[in-house]
């Protein structure tokens, strides 16, 4: 049973990570700016965030792996940015749901010693 819970929490974490990138892309593409700026924001913001994730968080293989408080702070900023991007692009309810799902997943990962 615990193995299933850990697997579900890890899978949810992966989908939340992808959700942040999608939310950032949506935010960039929905800005009130000319098309070039929207394309740069829509593609550049998720690319910058993905680079940060790869440098600091990527599944134990990151060159500058964060631990403890630094990891927790990075996660809160990362997933908070995803929720904020949804809200800023007009999907306020989706942003709130995203934040709540992240908090529930983080609590579950803490309870199952996956952090």
Buried (B, 14 or more C-beta within 10 A) or exposed (E): EEEEBBEEBBEBBEEBBEBBBEBBBBBBBBBEEEEEEBEEBBBBBBEEBBEBBBEBBBEEEBEEBBEEEEBBEBBBEBBBBBBBBBBBBEBEEBBEEBBEBBEEBBEBBEEBEBE
